[in-house]
Amino acid sequence: MCLLGGPEADYWSARRKIELIRTDRVAPGTYVTLRPAELEAYAEQEIRGVAPEGVRQPRLELGHGGAKGFAYIDFPKLRRALGHPMGWLMSQLLAGERPVRVKARIRSGGGRATVDLERVEISGLAVSGAALDFLIRNFVLPYYPEAKIGRPFELAHRIERLEVRPTEVRVVIGR
């Protein structure tokens, strides 16, 4: 028998829980709890080698009803990886690796969820309006075309709602 500890145990714990949800083997009216260490270990293992070129050291921090994310992003490198180099002016404005922070609110219920961006910062400067729309259109959606930002979407696998807290994400399964 192999005893696992630390990040490896957290990864396998998260993977088992997520697989139970994906295969609809969680009893109706119950919930699955994912701790921050499990989510971090799962993301580290599952995303390693899959993160887009130009993105480094992504991190996630849970909060009350939402989450904060951080990564170093080289926007021109990210666009080149998509096969769509940026124009000269935008390349000059966004050249180099930039610290990017995102704060999002997650609302859910009735089998639907909405992720609302509350704050986005690039190199410490807040980004909103047309500039934020440009970043979403040109950097998020090309990699994640199914992403729904600010729009409700259906939760799969009988998930009723997600309860996000600093200590856990509770995935509540509907009856």
Backbone as a chain_set.jsonl record, in Angstrom:
{"seq": "MCLLGGPEADYWSARRKIELIRTDRVAPGTYVTLRPAELEAYAEQEIRGVAPEGVRQPRLELGHGGAKGFAYIDFPKLRRALGHPMGWLMSQLLAGERPVRVKARIRSGGGRATVDLERVEISGLAVSGAALDFLIRNFVLPYYPEAKIGRPFELAHRIERLEVRPTEVRVVIGR", "coords": {"N": [[0.844, -1.186, 0.0], [0.602, 2.162, -0.89], [1.303, 5.147, 0.639], [0.246, 8.385, 0.255], [1.179, 11.811, 0.394], [0.839, 15.369, 0.888], [0.996, 17.523, -2.018], [0.65, 15.512, -4.008], [-1.2, 13.703, -2.904], [-3.325, 15.475, -2.592], [-3.862, 16.076, -5.269], [-4.767, 13.552, -6.272], [-6.984, 13.183, -4.662], [-8.652, 15.345, -5.444], [-8.943, 14.68, -8.133], [-10.345, 12.253, -7.988], [-12.759, 13.139, -6.817], [-13.692, 14.947, -8.774], [-14.004, 13.212, -10.911], [-16.089, 11.619, -9.93], [-18.158, 13.493, -10.023], [-18.204, 14.105, -12.813], [-19.023, 11.651, -13.863], [-21.535, 11.404, -12.961], [-21.968, 10.176, -10.457], [-22.513, 11.135, -7.958], [-24.639, 11.376, -5.255], [-27.989, 12.593, -5.574], [-28.944, 15.718, -4.121], [-26.779, 15.975, -2.447], [-23.372, 17.066, -1.767], [-20.083, 17.889, -3.05], [-16.965, 18.635, -1.765], [-14.275, 20.701, -2.532], [-11.106, 21.47, -1.574], [-8.847, 24.332, -1.319], [-6.103, 23.482, -1.581], [-6.424, 21.059, -2.907], [-7.609, 21.918, -5.322], [-5.531, 23.52, -6.303], [-3.426, 21.634, -6.593], [-4.62, 19.906, -8.442], [-5.021, 21.628, -10.636], [-2.336, 22.246, -11.166], [-1.296, 19.742, -12.011], [-3.061, 18.971, -14.127], [-3.067, 21.134, -15.86], [-0.466, 21.639, -16.419], [1.799, 21.925, -19.012], [-0.291, 22.332, -20.702], [-1.069, 24.872, -20.476], [-1.375, 27.933, -22.191], [1.214, 29.096, -24.432], [3.182, 31.741, -23.315], [1.985, 32.243, -20.959], [2.598, 32.167, -17.54], [3.187, 30.774, -14.33], [0.441, 30.561, -13.19], [-1.992, 31.278, -10.659], [-4.508, 30.682, -8.144], [-6.872, 32.047, -5.922], [-9.272, 31.495, -3.551], [-12.311, 33.147, -2.548], [-15.021, 34.801, -0.794], [-17.729, 33.891, -2.461], [-16.429, 34.134, -4.875], [-13.343, 34.413, -6.783], [-9.806, 35.056, -7.021], [-7.364, 35.504, -9.505], [-4.034, 35.047, -10.737], [-1.325, 35.617, -12.946], [1.688, 35.616, -14.907], [1.836, 37.18, -17.961], [2.71, 37.198, -21.343], [1.618, 39.015, -23.72], [2.028, 39.538, -26.603], [3.481, 37.171, -27.268], [1.608, 35.239, -26.64], [-0.393, 35.79, -28.561], [1.076, 35.23, -30.91], [1.412, 32.498, -30.556], [-1.121, 31.676, -31.118], [-1.121, 31.974, -33.779], [-1.627, 34.434, -34.797], [-0.083, 37.138, -35.052], [0.429, 40.217, -33.264], [-0.288, 43.606, -34.177], [2.157, 46.199, -34.889], [1.978, 48.505, -33.14], [0.327, 47.628, -30.953], [1.91, 45.497, -30.122], [4.141, 46.887, -29.177], [3.004, 48.334, -27.082], [2.184, 46.298, -25.35], [4.419, 44.748, -24.964], [6.637, 42.286, -23.605], [6.675, 40.408, -20.491], [3.912, 40.544, -18.357], [2.551, 41.194, -15.119], [-0.59, 39.922, -14.301], [-3.668, 40.391, -12.803], [-6.784, 39.128, -11.765], [-10.065, 39.524, -10.639], [-12.96, 37.826, -9.847], [-16.481, 37.376, -9.594], [-18.663, 34.788, -8.7], [-21.733, 33.641, -9.449], [-24.4, 31.44, -8.779], [-27.053, 29.049, -9.252], [-30.019, 27.043, -9.466], [-29.036, 25.33, -11.42], [-27.538, 26.857, -13.124], [-24.88, 29.212, -13.853], [-23.023, 32.268, -13.45], [-20.195, 34.105, -14.328], [-18.725, 36.947, -13.327], [-16.525, 39.51, -14.147], [-14.845, 41.441, -11.856], [-12.628, 42.988, -11.44], [-9.742, 43.741, -13.303], [-6.311, 43.788, -13.625], [-3.387, 44.914, -15.192], [-0.025, 44.912, -14.964], [-0.405, 46.399, -12.633], [-2.208, 48.364, -13.391], [-5.595, 49.218, -13.723], [-7.912, 47.657, -15.918], [-10.583, 48.212, -18.077], [-13.825, 48.431, -19.717], [-13.661, 49.106, -23.222], [-10.985, 48.318, -23.612], [-10.756, 46.072, -21.955], [-12.672, 44.428, -23.154], [-11.373, 44.034, -25.62], [-9.121, 42.518, -24.763], [-10.384, 40.198, -23.8], [-11.673, 39.252, -26.139], [-9.44, 38.828, -27.835], [-7.528, 37.333, -26.439], [-8.548, 35.606, -24.442], [-10.934, 34.263, -25.413], [-9.995, 33.032, -27.889], [-8.467, 30.851, -26.925], [-10.201, 29.651, -25.164], [-12.949, 29.104, -26.33], [-15.516, 28.46, -25.49], [-15.923, 29.887, -23.209], [-17.861, 31.777, -20.977], [-18.348, 34.896, -20.118], [-19.717, 37.058, -17.889], [-22.176, 36.23, -18.729], [-24.948, 34.07, -18.271], [-24.633, 30.488, -17.893], [-25.237, 26.991, -18.454], [-24.831, 24.56, -15.909], [-23.227, 21.447, -15.863], [-23.822, 17.888, -15.366], [-25.827, 17.559, -13.393], [-25.304, 19.551, -11.549], [-26.324, 21.785, -9.168], [-25.551, 24.188, -7.94], [-22.64, 26.249, -7.241], [-20.8, 26.805, -4.411], [-18.703, 29.135, -3.361], [-16.078, 29.645, -1.226], [-13.55, 31.002, 0.989], [-12.246, 28.771, 2.071], [-13.057, 26.561, 0.626], [-14.595, 25.031, -2.297], [-17.805, 24.247, -2.762], [-19.58, 21.875, -4.425], [-22.746, 21.565, -5.271], [-25.086, 19.086, -5.74], [-28.002, 18.684, -7.608], [-31.391, 17.635, -6.831]], "CA": [[0.0, 0.0, 0.0], [1.384, 3.393, -1.002], [0.687, 6.29, 1.326], [0.587, 9.63, -0.412], [1.025, 13.002, 1.217], [1.085, 16.646, 0.237], [0.353, 17.833, -3.295], [0.259, 14.314, -4.749], [-2.452, 13.223, -2.299], [-4.356, 16.468, -2.916], [-4.215, 15.883, -6.674], [-5.572, 12.334, -6.435], [-8.268, 13.426, -3.991], [-9.443, 16.204, -6.335], [-9.253, 13.933, -9.354], [-11.401, 11.293, -7.649], [-14.0, 13.89, -6.615], [-14.128, 15.489, -10.072], [-14.469, 12.065, -11.702], [-17.418, 11.262, -9.41], [-19.099, 14.484, -10.567], [-18.267, 13.92, -14.271], [-19.709, 10.402, -14.21], [-22.856, 11.468, -12.32], [-22.036, 9.2, -9.375], [-22.744, 11.809, -6.681], [-26.064, 11.234, -4.941], [-28.784, 13.829, -5.616], [-29.152, 16.396, -2.847], [-25.546, 16.015, -1.655], [-22.364, 17.963, -2.331], [-18.673, 17.513, -3.048], [-16.153, 19.762, -1.33], [-12.904, 20.775, -3.035], [-10.297, 22.414, -0.801], [-7.884, 25.072, -2.15], [-4.909, 22.678, -1.874], [-6.814, 20.082, -3.928], [-7.773, 22.638, -6.589], [-4.204, 23.94, -6.761], [-2.698, 20.443, -7.043], [-5.289, 19.423, -9.645], [-4.678, 22.561, -11.717], [-0.906, 22.08, -11.461], [-1.099, 18.502, -12.771], [-3.885, 18.903, -15.329], [-2.797, 22.253, -16.751], [0.959, 21.631, -16.765], [2.004, 21.559, -20.404], [-1.469, 22.699, -21.476], [-1.197, 26.33, -20.387], [-0.935, 28.556, -23.442], [2.536, 29.715, -24.469], [3.067, 33.144, -22.949], [1.365, 32.313, -19.627], [3.498, 31.542, -16.574], [2.879, 30.786, -12.901], [-0.937, 30.904, -12.816], [-2.397, 30.964, -9.279], [-5.909, 30.927, -7.845], [-7.179, 32.25, -4.512], [-10.717, 31.513, -3.342], [-12.855, 34.165, -1.655], [-16.453, 34.656, -0.534], [-18.519, 34.048, -3.677], [-15.62, 34.421, -6.053], [-11.95, 34.003, -6.758], [-8.807, 35.933, -7.616], [-6.369, 34.778, -10.264], [-2.809, 35.782, -11.044], [-0.371, 34.963, -13.848], [2.535, 36.468, -15.737], [1.407, 36.959, -19.342], [3.376, 37.897, -22.436], [0.521, 39.09, -24.676], [2.444, 39.268, -27.992], [3.847, 35.76, -27.399], [0.341, 34.516, -26.61], [-1.024, 35.969, -29.887], [1.874, 34.481, -31.894], [1.107, 31.078, -30.353], [-2.407, 31.453, -31.785], [-0.939, 32.146, -35.213], [-2.12, 35.77, -35.147], [0.783, 38.134, -34.434], [-0.169, 41.523, -33.024], [0.251, 44.719, -34.947], [3.337, 46.826, -34.291], [1.628, 49.391, -32.019], [-0.111, 46.825, -29.804], [3.083, 44.748, -29.656], [4.975, 47.799, -28.398], [2.293, 48.682, -25.848], [2.051, 45.133, -24.473], [5.643, 43.941, -25.031], [7.195, 41.755, -22.364], [5.822, 39.681, -19.56], [3.181, 41.461, -17.478], [1.745, 40.569, -14.061], [-2.015, 40.126, -14.539], [-4.533, 39.981, -11.687], [-8.201, 39.132, -12.114], [-10.989, 39.216, -9.544], [-14.246, 37.468, -10.44], [-17.594, 36.966, -8.74], [-19.332, 33.621, -9.277], [-23.117, 33.492, -8.971], [-24.982, 30.226, -9.34], [-28.276, 28.499, -8.683], [-30.935, 26.517, -10.469], [-28.318, 24.647, -12.494], [-26.879, 27.839, -13.99], [-23.87, 30.039, -13.184], [-22.512, 33.44, -14.167], [-18.902, 34.591, -13.841], [-18.595, 38.378, -13.609], [-15.227, 40.1, -13.83], [-14.977, 42.625, -11.02], [-11.434, 43.816, -11.597], [-8.613, 43.189, -14.049], [-5.143, 44.671, -13.578], [-2.186, 44.518, -15.929], [1.096, 45.713, -14.421], [-0.92, 47.303, -11.608], [-3.175, 49.316, -13.936], [-6.92, 48.641, -13.943], [-8.355, 47.594, -17.312], [-12.04, 48.071, -18.145], [-14.448, 48.937, -20.942], [-13.231, 48.62, -24.543], [-9.69, 47.64, -23.489], [-11.025, 44.753, -21.395], [-13.348, 43.67, -24.223], [-10.325, 43.661, -26.569], [-8.328, 41.43, -24.184], [-11.203, 38.988, -23.764], [-11.86, 38.802, -27.527], [-8.197, 38.459, -28.504], [-6.629, 36.474, -25.666], [-9.265, 34.576, -23.683], [-11.824, 33.463, -26.253], [-9.324, 32.135, -28.836], [-8.043, 29.636, -26.238], [-11.349, 29.069, -24.467], [-14.095, 29.64, -27.068], [-16.77, 28.201, -24.781], [-15.983, 30.713, -22.003], [-18.995, 32.701, -20.875], [-17.993, 35.911, -19.14], [-20.816, 37.998, -17.728], [-23.406, 35.642, -19.286], [-25.275, 32.798, -17.606], [-24.417, 29.246, -18.625], [-25.74, 25.79, -17.788], [-23.889, 23.69, -15.224], [-23.442, 20.061, -16.299], [-23.76, 16.788, -14.395], [-26.818, 17.791, -12.329], [-24.817, 20.51, -10.562], [-27.333, 22.792, -8.829], [-24.857, 25.454, -7.704], [-21.283, 26.244, -6.695], [-20.651, 27.701, -3.264], [-17.269, 29.438, -3.301], [-15.661, 30.228, 0.057], [-12.082, 30.997, 1.066], [-11.732, 27.471, 2.494], [-13.539, 25.458, -0.192], [-15.654, 25.166, -3.294], [-18.79, 23.184, -2.548], [-20.333, 21.582, -5.64], [-24.014, 21.022, -4.783], [-25.755, 18.287, -6.758], [-29.449, 18.837, -7.517], [-32.215, 16.44, -6.523]], "C": [[0.885, 1.244, 0.0], [0.641, 4.529, -0.307], [1.18, 7.57, 0.679], [0.402, 10.79, 0.554], [1.265, 14.236, 0.388], [0.367, 16.805, -1.082], [-0.097, 16.607, -4.084], [-1.063, 13.753, -4.216], [-3.597, 14.181, -2.619], [-4.813, 16.32, -4.364], [-5.142, 14.687, -6.84], [-6.928, 12.476, -5.764], [-9.183, 14.261, -4.884], [-9.859, 15.438, -7.585], [-10.393, 12.939, -9.117], [-12.747, 12.009, -7.51], [-14.555, 14.416, -7.945], [-14.647, 14.363, -10.968], [-15.843, 11.6, -11.229], [-18.482, 12.208, -9.969], [-19.296, 14.241, -12.054], [-19.064, 12.686, -14.69], [-21.063, 10.295, -13.513], [-23.03, 10.425, -11.224], [-22.149, 9.85, -8.001], [-24.247, 11.786, -6.439], [-26.781, 12.588, -5.017], [-28.988, 14.405, -4.212], [-27.924, 16.432, -1.953], [-24.563, 16.985, -2.309], [-20.98, 17.346, -2.235], [-17.888, 18.766, -2.69], [-14.738, 19.642, -1.895], [-12.172, 21.864, -2.258], [-9.316, 23.145, -1.72], [-6.646, 24.251, -2.517], [-5.213, 21.627, -2.943], [-6.947, 20.75, -5.291], [-6.426, 23.048, -7.165], [-3.409, 22.752, -7.306], [-3.297, 19.904, -8.341], [-4.926, 20.314, -10.836], [-3.222, 22.399, -12.131], [-0.671, 20.858, -12.345], [-1.823, 18.516, -14.115], [-3.537, 19.995, -16.34], [-1.334, 22.288, -17.176], [1.124, 21.155, -18.203], [0.828, 21.918, -21.298], [-1.673, 24.214, -21.445], [-0.674, 26.942, -21.681], [0.474, 29.134, -23.321], [2.362, 31.201, -24.195], [2.396, 33.343, -21.6], [2.244, 31.528, -18.664], [2.992, 31.755, -15.156], [1.439, 31.203, -12.573], [-1.237, 30.449, -11.387], [-3.86, 31.335, -9.097], [-6.081, 31.067, -6.345], [-8.692, 32.362, -4.379], [-11.107, 32.624, -2.377], [-14.325, 33.871, -1.397], [-17.218, 34.933, -1.827], [-17.719, 34.35, -4.924], [-14.191, 33.954, -5.888], [-11.085, 35.102, -7.369], [-7.799, 35.052, -8.341], [-5.177, 35.667, -10.545], [-1.991, 34.949, -12.025], [0.523, 36.031, -14.457], [2.161, 36.147, -17.175], [2.212, 37.834, -20.291], [2.361, 37.917, -23.575], [0.949, 38.89, -26.13], [2.814, 37.799, -28.228], [2.586, 34.893, -27.437], [-0.365, 34.609, -27.971], [-0.258, 35.206, -30.969], [1.585, 32.987, -31.785], [-0.23, 30.714, -30.999], [-2.284, 31.539, -33.303], [-1.431, 33.487, -35.713], [-1.242, 36.82, -34.467], [0.056, 39.479, -34.283], [0.442, 42.545, -33.966], [1.387, 45.381, -34.181], [2.983, 47.658, -33.057], [1.223, 48.591, -30.788], [1.05, 46.005, -29.25], [3.975, 45.621, -28.788], [4.324, 48.137, -27.058], [2.271, 47.53, -24.848], [3.299, 44.259, -24.435], [6.104, 43.497, -23.652], [6.16, 41.07, -21.493], [5.203, 40.656, -18.557], [2.49, 40.684, -16.359], [0.277, 40.938, -14.283], [-2.79, 39.563, -13.354], [-5.983, 40.127, -12.118], [-8.998, 38.786, -10.865], [-12.355, 38.98, -10.175], [-15.241, 37.063, -9.36], [-18.291, 35.816, -9.457], [-20.707, 33.497, -8.623], [-23.682, 32.224, -9.578], [-26.227, 29.808, -8.573], [-29.16, 27.998, -9.793], [-30.247, 25.849, -11.644], [-27.623, 25.576, -13.478], [-25.862, 28.629, -13.16], [-23.511, 31.214, -14.08], [-21.201, 33.847, -13.508], [-18.782, 36.041, -14.292], [-17.203, 38.852, -13.217], [-15.461, 41.362, -13.018], [-13.793, 43.568, -11.196], [-10.383, 43.049, -12.377], [-7.504, 44.231, -13.992], [-4.016, 44.062, -14.401], [-1.088, 45.467, -15.496], [0.594, 46.764, -13.436], [-1.939, 48.312, -12.091], [-4.501, 48.617, -14.21], [-7.288, 48.725, -15.418], [-9.863, 47.393, -17.299], [-12.526, 48.544, -19.509], [-13.918, 48.286, -22.198], [-11.906, 47.868, -24.471], [-9.872, 46.223, -22.937], [-11.723, 43.866, -22.423], [-12.338, 43.171, -25.251], [-9.518, 42.469, -26.043], [-9.108, 40.121, -24.157], [-11.345, 38.401, -25.168], [-10.585, 38.22, -28.135], [-7.291, 37.495, -27.744], [-7.34, 35.377, -24.899], [-10.06, 33.673, -24.62], [-11.117, 32.602, -27.309], [-8.855, 30.818, -28.195], [-9.215, 28.9, -25.599], [-12.634, 29.574, -25.113], [-15.44, 29.421, -26.381], [-16.933, 29.068, -23.536], [-17.162, 31.681, -22.082], [-18.652, 33.683, -19.757], [-19.125, 36.924, -19.085], [-22.135, 37.509, -18.309], [-23.687, 34.322, -18.581], [-24.987, 31.603, -18.514], [-24.911, 28.077, -17.767], [-24.585, 25.046, -17.115], [-24.227, 22.248, -15.605], [-23.519, 19.113, -15.104], [-24.631, 17.016, -13.163], [-26.332, 18.763, -11.256], [-25.879, 21.595, -10.398], [-26.69, 24.169, -8.677], [-23.443, 25.193, -7.189], [-21.238, 27.243, -5.557], [-19.159, 27.925, -3.062], [-16.992, 30.198, -2.014], [-14.137, 30.221, 0.1], [-11.496, 29.617, 1.38], [-12.143, 26.315, 1.601], [-14.422, 25.925, -1.325], [-16.56, 23.959, -3.052], [-19.614, 23.054, -3.823], [-21.607, 20.862, -5.183], [-24.74, 20.35, -5.953], [-27.261, 18.376, -6.538], [-30.165, 17.524, -7.253], [-32.792, 15.83, -7.757]], "O": [[1.81, 1.355, 0.805], [-0.509, 4.826, -0.632], [2.384, 7.804, 0.571], [-0.454, 10.735, 1.438], [1.836, 14.157, -0.7], [-0.738, 16.293, -1.261], [-1.123, 16.657, -4.762], [-1.939, 13.375, -4.993], [-4.715, 13.743, -2.886], [-6.003, 16.424, -4.657], [-6.188, 14.796, -7.479], [-7.92, 11.938, -6.256], [-10.354, 13.926, -5.063], [-11.0, 15.543, -8.035], [-11.292, 12.803, -9.947], [-13.759, 11.536, -8.028], [-15.757, 14.331, -8.197], [-15.621, 14.546, -11.698], [-16.679, 11.223, -12.051], [-19.572, 11.775, -10.342], [-20.433, 14.176, -12.52], [-19.703, 12.679, -15.743], [-21.666, 9.223, -13.478], [-24.109, 9.852, -11.074], [-21.908, 9.196, -6.986], [-25.03, 12.137, -7.321], [-26.244, 13.605, -4.577], [-29.178, 13.666, -3.246], [-28.015, 16.876, -0.809], [-24.895, 17.644, -3.294], [-20.735, 16.421, -1.46], [-18.125, 19.835, -3.252], [-14.088, 18.607, -1.751], [-12.565, 23.03, -2.281], [-8.984, 22.635, -2.79], [-6.185, 24.319, -3.656], [-4.366, 21.334, -3.787], [-6.465, 20.226, -6.296], [-6.202, 22.94, -8.37], [-2.789, 22.854, -8.364], [-2.563, 19.493, -9.239], [-4.57, 19.821, -11.906], [-2.91, 22.413, -13.322], [0.075, 20.933, -13.321], [-1.254, 18.115, -15.13], [-3.695, 19.797, -17.545], [-0.999, 22.904, -18.187], [0.631, 20.086, -18.561], [0.93, 21.823, -22.521], [-2.372, 24.767, -22.294], [0.355, 26.513, -22.203], [0.878, 29.599, -22.256], [1.492, 31.846, -24.78], [2.25, 34.475, -21.14], [2.596, 30.378, -18.924], [2.435, 32.804, -14.835], [1.235, 32.107, -11.762], [-0.798, 29.383, -10.957], [-4.388, 32.192, -9.806], [-5.505, 30.296, -5.576], [-9.32, 33.213, -5.01], [-10.33, 32.997, -1.498], [-14.814, 32.798, -1.749], [-17.34, 36.086, -2.24], [-18.281, 34.781, -5.931], [-13.869, 33.197, -4.973], [-11.561, 35.951, -8.123], [-7.427, 33.986, -7.851], [-5.297, 36.891, -10.586], [-1.971, 33.721, -11.941], [0.157, 37.205, -14.514], [2.164, 34.983, -17.575], [2.373, 39.035, -20.078], [2.25, 36.942, -24.319], [0.292, 38.134, -26.844], [2.491, 37.244, -29.278], [2.519, 33.922, -28.191], [-0.878, 33.608, -28.47], [-0.87, 34.603, -31.85], [1.52, 32.288, -32.797], [-0.441, 29.563, -31.381], [-3.226, 31.218, -34.027], [-1.634, 33.669, -36.913], [-1.612, 37.341, -33.415], [-0.817, 39.821, -35.081], [1.545, 42.363, -34.481], [1.559, 45.157, -32.983], [3.638, 47.521, -32.024], [1.724, 48.847, -29.693], [1.162, 45.835, -28.036], [4.508, 45.159, -27.779], [4.998, 48.216, -26.031], [2.331, 47.754, -23.639], [3.248, 43.14, -23.925], [5.981, 44.227, -22.669], [4.955, 41.145, -21.729], [5.901, 41.49, -17.981], [1.905, 39.63, -16.612], [-0.061, 42.112, -14.433], [-2.597, 38.415, -12.955], [-6.365, 41.112, -12.75], [-8.646, 37.867, -10.126], [-12.852, 39.81, -10.935], [-14.871, 36.479, -8.342], [-18.488, 35.86, -10.672], [-20.827, 33.28, -7.417], [-23.472, 31.954, -10.76], [-26.421, 30.166, -7.411], [-29.072, 28.464, -10.929], [-30.799, 25.801, -12.743], [-27.172, 25.142, -14.538], [-25.966, 28.708, -11.936], [-23.672, 31.162, -15.3], [-21.108, 33.923, -12.283], [-18.742, 36.329, -15.488], [-16.755, 38.624, -12.094], [-16.195, 42.253, -13.446], [-13.936, 44.788, -11.113], [-10.16, 41.861, -12.145], [-7.728, 45.408, -14.274], [-3.731, 42.868, -14.318], [-1.21, 46.683, -15.646], [1.103, 47.884, -13.404], [-2.49, 49.056, -11.28], [-4.539, 47.563, -14.844], [-7.016, 49.724, -16.084], [-10.372, 46.516, -16.6], [-11.741, 48.996, -20.343], [-13.742, 47.068, -22.251], [-11.716, 46.884, -25.186], [-9.219, 45.286, -23.396], [-11.4, 42.685, -22.546], [-12.422, 42.03, -25.706], [-9.259, 41.52, -26.783], [-8.56, 39.06, -24.454], [-11.162, 37.2, -25.365], [-10.641, 37.232, -28.867], [-6.386, 36.902, -28.331], [-6.772, 34.3, -24.72], [-9.876, 32.455, -24.618], [-11.608, 31.512, -27.604], [-8.848, 29.781, -28.859], [-9.213, 27.672, -25.506], [-13.343, 30.385, -24.517], [-16.403, 30.133, -26.669], [-17.966, 28.999, -22.871], [-17.414, 32.308, -23.11], [-18.67, 33.322, -18.581], [-19.458, 37.563, -20.083], [-23.104, 38.265, -18.38], [-22.768, 33.544, -18.323], [-25.083, 31.696, -19.737], [-24.989, 28.163, -16.541], [-23.5, 24.92, -17.683], [-25.401, 21.881, -15.66], [-23.299, 19.52, -13.964], [-24.233, 16.71, -12.039], [-26.893, 18.796, -10.161], [-26.28, 22.238, -11.367], [-27.187, 25.17, -9.193], [-23.101, 24.089, -6.767], [-21.604, 28.405, -5.731], [-18.438, 27.02, -2.643], [-17.583, 31.244, -1.746], [-13.501, 29.507, -0.674], [-10.364, 29.328, 0.992], [-11.651, 25.2, 1.775], [-14.929, 27.047, -1.327], [-16.127, 22.81, -3.129], [-20.267, 24.006, -4.249], [-21.562, 19.705, -4.764], [-24.972, 20.956, -6.999], [-27.745, 18.17, -5.425], [-29.603, 16.444, -7.434], [-33.503, 14.829, -7.677]]}, "num_chains": 1, "name": "protein.A"}
